[in-house]
Every structure is written in structure tokens, then in C-alpha cells.
């Protein structure tokens, strides 16, 4: 269990009296707790590099109050096609430690932050959904951390899943590399909730995704979620090039197709490995045995290092071929890719907000009739 890795808790002043705080502290008896006046008291010291404090952060919790908005639009990238996804920032960081995780380059607190003011989150959600009742919303909690890895501590999904059940035009995506979701299965069937997993071949999971569940465990969890009446999604993002990638990814796709019913899959995304240039040195410092940061890449229009366009097109094209055979009917799309790459892979490119509308149409089938 990921909770066994927690060695220290910081409690921001003002966060003491929330129900989620009481639940978390009760489930971690014996773990030292220190009250701090403000979360900024934890900011990395001058001269301290992320390579030094990130490992400790993976076993440290910060319980804090979200003072800004929980609901934020996914930060799209100019010149790349965006899907209009909406992010619920319920925390920052997670106990898993993937070598390629882009959060390493953005976080400045040596802890996993959990925002405990759940009542404010629900109020913000209700107000946002009521403000435009005819709009379809796709929201998710997995952009800034793993949606399941600490759920036995927080109990967040036990509240969010019933909340979304009566929402006819909104869907919650619970995205994870974890596999334990048994307490949540009794909350189904619920077509307004999509359990999603990031996938990679087993050899990459073992080498690059420390602490994450195995591919088999993730797919078995997906099968249980589908049997309980939830919908599914999968994200091959990042796709990582390595010698033998074709056979490894083909086998992974075949395993996916054998594990879950295709009719339960709402969508599958593909996205090539990418990160800001300064992260290359950080990855080499933290994961010296990993070859992924050493591969030749080019600085793209968004300022990120990406594989050369021809390689991305080749990988997407092969994945599309395998996925169409293994998961027939699933909606495939590219995450944060250029129009030229879309055209090369699919023979067309979404324009304007078209990709968002296509994904909205996959939010439970009865919604499609109202579009």
C-alpha cells in the first residue's frame, strides 16, 4: 500500500478542522505531525535542487487548504491541438516516482500536498455545472497527481463518484497508475465516471515507473471497474522509444484488448515523450541508469524537447493500427500534438474546438442525442 511509505506529515494552520484531515490522521497513527503556519514554510531552500528533495517528498504529506480555484482548464499549448479537458486540482505530487514525470520540474514543495477542504470543492463544482447546464464537461483529478494512489487515505473518490452520478452532462475521469479500487466498485454502475489508466509495456513500468502497479494489475483493475458498471479510458502517454518498442507496445495493446470489453472504453489517447529542456539534466541526475533523457530529441514549437516528427508519426501510426484491431470502436486521439502530425496519422486534423466536441460525444451515449 502506498500509505505505508508515508513517514512525515505537515499540517498547515487552518487545515486542522476538516473531515478529510481527521480521516487522514486517523489512518496514519504514529506518523509524526508538525503544524506549520503556511505551506510556503516548506519551500525548497536556496541552493537546494529538486534532485535532492524530491525523494523525501515522496514519503511526506502536506495537508493544506486550497485557497485558489479547484477547477481549472487544462493548460493547452499554442500551435498544438487541445481537447478542452478540465482539471480538478485536488492535490500536487504523488507517492509514485516515474522518471519522466513532468511535475518534477514544476513543484517546489518537498511534500505531497493534499487539499482537505472538500466542501469547497463540491460547492465550486455545483456552481460551475449549474452555471452552464447545457454544456458538456470532461473533468479529471489526475493532472497534478495520481487519482487512486492515496485514495484509501483521503476517501475523495467515495464522495466524488456519487456527486457525479446525477450530473447528466458531466463526467469525472479518475486517472491512475495504481490498481486498488475495491471500495469504489460498490458505487457503480455509474456511466458518469470513467476510470482511466496510463499504460506502458512491462519493461518500461519496471524501469521507469517506481512504485506503480504492474501492467497486469492495472488491466485487472480496469476489468473489475468495467464489470461494476463504470466506463474506461487509457492513456499511452508518454510513448517512449527504445530498441524493441514495436514488439513491446504491440504485446501491451494485445493484453489490453484481452482484458477489457471494447464497448466500455470511452477513449484512448496517444502522446509522445516530451519535457522542457531543463528537465533533461534533472532526469539524468535522479535516474542515471535511465536512457530516456539521452535519446536525441528536438526543441519543438512549444519549447519542449520531443522526438523528431517522423518518429512520432511512425509510433502513433503503429499504435493506431494495433489499437483498432485490439479495441475496435474505441475513440483514439493525440494529446498535445501538431496539426501536421494529426494529418499524417489520421488523414485529417481537428479544427477549432472540434476535438473537444468529438470527445464530448463519448460522454455517456444518451448525451450524444442532445448535441
N, C-alpha and C positions, 0 to 999 in steps of 0.2 A: 504494500500500500504506500502511496506517495506521502501520506501523513506521517509515516514513521521516519521520514527524512527531516522533519521539522525539528530544529534544535533551539530556536530562539524566537521570541515574539516581541515586537514593538507595538505599543498601543498609543495611538495619537490621542491627545487630550480632546475630549468631546465625543469620542467613539465608544466610551465605556458602556453606555446605557442602551445600546441597540441589541435587539434579539439575536442577530447574527453573531455579534461579539460574544454574547453569553454562550451561544451554542459552540462556537469555535474553542473558547477557553475550556469549556466543559469536556470537549473531546480531546484536548491535549493536556491532561493533568500532568503536572511535574515539569512541563516545559517552562523555562524562565520567562517572565513577562516584565518588560520595562516600559513605563509610561513616559512619553516624550511630549514636549509642548506643541510641536508641529512637525510634519513629515520632513520639512526641509532640514531638520536637525540631522537627518540621516544622509544627506547628500555627500557624495564622494569627496574626500579631502583633496586639496590642491596637490597635484603631482601623482595622485593615485589613479592608476589606469584600470579600465574595465577588466582587463585580463587578471588583475589582482583581486577585485572584489566580486566578480560575477559568481565564482564557485561558492563563496559563502552565502551569497544572496539566494541561492537555490534551496537553502535549508533555513531561511529566515523569513518570518511573516511580518508584515506591517498592516495592522488593522486601522483603517482611516475612513474619514467621511469624504465622499465625493462632493466637492463644492461647485464644480462646473457641471455641464450637462453630461448625462449618461449617454444620450442618443446623439450620435454624430455621423455625418455622411462619411463613407469610406473615402480616404484621401486619394482621389484619382490622380493620374499623371497626364500632363499635357502631351498631346500628339499620340496618345495610346488610348485604345477603346476601353471605356469603363462601363460597368454593368449597373450602376446605381445602387449598389449594396449599402445598407445602413448598419452602423456599428454601435453596439451597446458596450460602453467601456465600464465593465463591472470590476475590473482589476487590471494589474500590469505585471507582466512576467509570469512564469510558471515553474513548477519544480522539475520539469523535463529540461534537458540540456542538449539541444540539437546544434551541431557545429555550424550550420548555415543560417541560424535564426537571425533575422534582421533586427530583432529587438535589442540584441547586444549592442548595437551601435546607437541606440536612441535613449535607453534607460539610464538614469543617473542616481537611482536609489538602490543600495545594496540589500534589497529585500523583495519578496513577492508581495505586492500591495493588493489587499482585498478591501473593496469599498463596502462598508457594512450597512449603509443607510438604504436598505432595501425598500422601505416605504416610499422614499423619494423617487426611486427608480420606477416603481409601479405607478406612482402619480404622474410622472413625466411620460411614461408610455401611454397611459389612458388619455392624457391631454393631447398628445401627438396624434394618436389614432382617431380620436374624436374630431380633431380639427379638420381633417380631410377624409371623411368616411368613404368616399368613392375611390380613393387611391389604394393601390396595392403596395404593400410594404414587405420587403425582404430584410429581416434584421438578424444579426448574429452576435454572439458573445465571444467568438474565438479569434478576433483580430489581434488582441493585445495579450493573449494568454490562452491556455488550454481550457476548453469549456467543461471538461469532465474530471481533470486530474485532481482537483481539490473539492469536488462536489460533495464527497462524504463529510467534509468539514463544514462547508458553507450552507448546504441544503438549498442552494439557489435554484436549481432546476426543478426541485419539488414545488416551488412557488411559481416559477415562470411557465411551466408546462400547462397547469390548469388555467393560468391567466390567458394564454393564447388560445385555449380551446374554443371559446365562444367568439373569437375575432374572425369574422368571415373573410376579411381581405388583408390579413397579415399572417406572416409565417415566421417562426423562430428557427434559425439554424444553429444547432449545437455541434460545434466542430472540435475534433479532438484527435489525439494520438493515443488515447487511453482506452480501456476496454471495460471497466466495471461500471455497469449501469443498471444492475438488477433492481435497486429501489425505485427506479423510474419506470420500469416496464408496466407496473400495475396502473400507471396513469394513462395508458393507451386504451383503445385506439384514439389517435389524435392526428388528423391529417394536417393540422396547422403547425406541427413540429416536425422538423427534419433533423435526424441525426446524421452527421457528416464526419467522415474520416479522411485525414490526409494519408496517402499511401505512397510507399516506395518499395522496391524489391528488398527481400530479407537481408541481403548482404549490406545494403545501404543503411537499413534500420539498425543493424548490429554495430556498424562502424560510425555512423553519423548522428544517430538519434538516441543519445544516452537517456536511460530511464524510461523510454517509451515502450508501449506494448508491442509485441511481435505482430507481424502481418497476419498470422493465423488468428491471434487473439482479437485483433481489430475486426476482421471479417466475420468471426463467430459472433462478436457483439452486434455487428450490423445485421446478421441473420436473426438474432433474438429481437432486435428492435423492429424489424420488418414483421416478424411473427406477432408482435404485440400491437401492431396497427399503426406504426409510425412510418413516415417516408424516409428515404435515404438520399445522401449525396456523397460524392467522393471527389477528392482534390489531389491530382498528381501535380503538386506544386510545392517545392520545385522539382522539375525533372532534372536529373543530374547525369551528365555524360561521364561514362567510364568504359574502359575496354570490356566488351561483352554486354553492354547495356541493352542491346536488342533482345537477346535471349532472356535476360533478367526481367525486363519490363513486360515482355510477351507472356512469360510464365505468371507474372503478378496479375496481369489482366485476366488471364485464363482462370486463375484462382478466384479472382473477384467474381467473374461470371458464374462460377460453380457454387459460390457461397450465398448469393443473394438473388431474389426474384427480380428480373429486369423491370417488371411493372412497378416495383416500389421505388425505383431510382428517379428522383426529380431532375438531377443534373450532375454532370461530371465536368470539372474544369482541368485545364492543362496550362502550366506556366513554367517556363524555363528558369533555371537558377539565375538570380540577379541580386546584386547588392551594391551599395555605394563604395567607391574606391577605397576609402579609408578603412573599410572593414576587412580588406584582404590581409593587411598586417595583423589585425586583431585575430582573425581566424588562424593565421599561421602561428601566432603566439599561444593561443589557447588549445589548438588541435594540431600540433606539429606533424602528427602521423597522417593527417587527412590530406589527400591530394586535390581536393576540390577547389581550393583557392589558388593552386598553382597552374591550373589549366588556362590556356590562352583565351582571353576574353577581350571585348572591345567596349569602349565607353559609348553608350547609346545616347539618344536624344534626351532622355530623362536624367542623364548624368550617371546612371548606374552601369556597372560592368555587366555585360550579358554575353552569352555565346554568340558567335557570328551568325548572321541571319540564315545562311544556308543550312547550318547545323540545326538551328531551332526548327526550321521548316521541315527538315528530314525527321526529327524526333516527333514533332506534332503529327506529321503525316502518318508515320508508322503507328503511333498511339491511336490515332483516329481509326485506322484500319482494324487494329486489334479490338478496340472497344466496340465498334459497330458489330463485330462478329460475336463478342462475348456478352454484351449488354444491349441487345437490339432495342431500338426505340429511345434510348437514353439521350437527353439533350446534351451535346458537347459544346464547350466554348473555351476560348482562350482568355486567360486572365492577364490584363495589362499588356496587351500586345499591339503592335502597329497595324494599321490598315493593310500595308503591303504583305505582311505575314499572314493575316487573315485571308487575303485574296489568294495567296499561294496555296494555303492549306485547304480552304473550303470552296474556292472558286467564287467567293463573294465576300463582302465586308459589311458589317452593320454600320448604319449611318445615324448620326444624332443619338437619340435615346432608344434606338431600335433594339439593341441587345437587352437593355433593361426590360422592354416590353415583352420580348421573347421569353425571358426568364420569369416575368410576372405571370405569363400564361401557364407556367408549370406549377405555380402555387395552386393548391388543390383544384381538381378538374372543374368543380362547379363554378369557380371564379372565371374560368375561361369564357363562359357563356355571357358574362356581364361586360367583357372588354369591348 
